[in-house]
Amino acid sequence: MLFIDSNIWCYYFNMGCKEHAKVVSYLDKILKQEQIIINTVVIIEVAHYLIKNLGFAGKEKVNILLNLPFKVIDFDYEQVKQSVNFLDKFSTTGTGIGGRDATLLAAMAKAGTNSIVTNDSSFNHIKGIKVINPITR
């Protein structure tokens, strides 16, 4: 199981990003091989980015995203509480983990995975988290 961060989805769907080719090459393989996890925070963040930057084409890409075979962890009240706990644990330790990142950690914990595909180096500072960065591979 892999959690995929919003920056990876943004690179995947935006052909204008310099990271696009590497991310597409990586994601196209793992979408067929792995169970993918995301949370509702990632979905809305990617939707915002795509629609803001690509307009109508962005909305079409959001619809493609929403039809991909992944497991969605809803950001409900229990996820809020868990996110606050992660924020409390990591935000003052110099990791770079902020509120949105804390929601990813909470979703990963709920899903039972420690692997995240991201270009965010903050996760490198969290013991027990396996970071996969397709851009630097």
Helices and strands as residue ranges (DSSP letters): E 2-4, H 6-13, H 20-33, E 36-39, H 40-54, H 56-66, E 70-73, H 77-90, H 99-111, E 115-117, G 121-125, E 130-132
